[in-house]
């Protein structure tokens, strides 16, 4: 008995040290795991055709890099290029708004000038100064951005390296996990299936639809001649993934800007596109891409996403609902196990 207790203490210490070593790479390992689960059906078909695990894993990893990494890299470079001129564009927009004379733009300041001691010129000067300050901050943080890019490249290399071995040895790792967990094989298979379903539903229901909305936003900004369309499209992509936010936080202010500057037709087109196309594409795509695979109540998904963002960062968009789904599956298994004891 004493020997077993000693073994448990040593094992706990060893696991703690392993956690300390792996904790800095936890997000990288989780990203690799998510990608391996999402693209495993593709890898399985490649493995069936090649019949050799190592070449199949290499081909699958290369395809993931081509399908994800290369487009994301090109978009990131283009966004950084547009970001360099974003400050100038914002400054020009503020200057243009400060010079317009249409009644709609001046109604509120003139209406409350006497009551609130509103100084229109001082207000625009203040906004212009804030824009200049923001531009200086962006310029001063350029080196930090470059350093972060280098760190991101290192993390990407580790993700790709890990992904290769998850493709190659994923089946053996899964069997080992089944053996080590104190659950029946059917229960472990149910948890694995639920995890895969929720991840796939989240990827298609959140990331893909958000990407479509961001693309539609980029397209209409480019058609209407608004500055930095790709940058605002990427911002709309991220906002579309956040519950209670949405792409309207970008296109609605842009429509107001067009309205105030007298571009009434372009403002109407932007509002119509935002409401009828960007705003409704979710209702059209979600049943076809997701269906009922998530099998989670909307409220659970809502708090799963918010809580996941708080705990895991961006990765929480996927892991939050997964943790909720696994927890519910474990509760159902525990309830089924306790039922005969009642």
NORSULSUL-V955365 format. One record per residue. N is the residue number from 1. NEAR is the number of other C-alpha atoms within 8 Angstrom. Layout:
BEGIN
<<N,NEAR> <N,NEAR>>
END
This chain:
BEGIN
<<1,4> <2,5> <3,6> <4,7> <5,8> <6,8> <7,8> <8,8> <9,8> <10,8> <11,8> <12,8> <13,8> <14,8> <15,8> <16,8> <17,8> <18,8> <19,8> <20,8> <21,7> <22,8> <23,7> <24,7> <25,7> <26,8> <27,9> <28,11> <29,10> <30,8> <31,10> <32,13> <33,10> <34,9> <35,9> <36,11> <37,9> <38,10> <39,9> <40,9> <41,7> <42,8> <43,12> <44,8> <45,8> <46,11> <47,12> <48,7> <49,6> <50,9> <51,7> <52,7> <53,9> <54,7> <55,8> <56,14> <57,14> <58,9> <59,9> <60,13> <61,12> <62,8> <63,8> <64,10> <65,10> <66,9> <67,8> <68,8> <69,9> <70,9> <71,9> <72,8> <73,8> <74,8> <75,8> <76,8> <77,8> <78,9> <79,11> <80,8> <81,8> <82,11> <83,10> <84,7> <85,9> <86,10> <87,12> <88,7> <89,9> <90,9> <91,11> <92,8> <93,8> <94,11> <95,10> <96,9> <97,10> <98,8> <99,6> <100,9> <101,6> <102,9> <103,6> <104,7> <105,9> <106,9> <107,8> <108,8> <109,10> <110,7> <111,7> <112,10> <113,10> <114,7> <115,6> <116,6> <117,7> <118,10> <119,8> <120,7> <121,7> <122,7> <123,9> <124,11> <125,8> <126,8> <127,9> <128,11> <129,8> <130,8> <131,11> <132,10> <133,8> <134,9> <135,9> <136,8> <137,8> <138,8> <139,7> <140,7> <141,8> <142,8> <143,7> <144,7> <145,8> <146,8> <147,8> <148,8> <149,8> <150,8> <151,8> <152,8> <153,8> <154,8> <155,9> <156,9> <157,8> <158,9> <159,12> <160,11> <161,8> <162,10> <163,13> <164,12> <165,10> <166,11> <167,13> <168,11> <169,8> <170,9> <171,7> <172,7> <173,8> <174,8> <175,8> <176,8> <177,8> <178,10> <179,7> <180,6> <181,6> <182,5> <183,7> <184,6> <185,7> <186,6> <187,9> <188,10> <189,8> <190,9> <191,11> <192,8> <193,8> <194,11> <195,11> <196,10> <197,10> <198,14> <199,15> <200,10> <201,13> <202,14> <203,10> <204,12> <205,11> <206,12> <207,10> <208,9> <209,13> <210,13> <211,9> <212,8> <213,14> <214,15> <215,10> <216,10> <217,16> <218,13> <219,9> <220,10> <221,11> <222,10> <223,7> <224,7> <225,6> <226,8> <227,8> <228,10> <229,12> <230,10> <231,10> <232,11> <233,13> <234,11> <235,10> <236,16> <237,14> <238,9> <239,11> <240,14> <241,12> <242,10> <243,9> <244,4> <245,9> <246,11> <247,15> <248,8> <249,10> <250,10> <251,12> <252,10> <253,9> <254,9> <255,13> <256,9> <257,9> <258,12> <259,10> <260,12> <261,10> <262,7> <263,9> <264,8> <265,6> <266,10> <267,13> <268,9> <269,8> <270,11> <271,11> <272,9> <273,10> <274,13> <275,9> <276,8> <277,9> <278,13> <279,9> <280,9> <281,10> <282,9> <283,7> <284,8> <285,9> <286,12> <287,9> <288,7> <289,9> <290,13> <291,8> <292,6> <293,8> <294,10> <295,6> <296,7> <297,6> <298,6> <299,6> <300,10> <301,11> <302,9> <303,8> <304,13> <305,16> <306,13> <307,10> <308,16> <309,13> <310,8> <311,7> <312,10> <313,9> <314,6> <315,11> <316,15> <317,16> <318,12> <319,12> <320,15> <321,16> <322,11> <323,9> <324,10> <325,12> <326,11> <327,8> <328,8> <329,11> <330,9> <331,8> <332,8> <333,9> <334,8> <335,8> <336,8> <337,8> <338,8> <339,7> <340,6> <341,5> <342,4>>
END
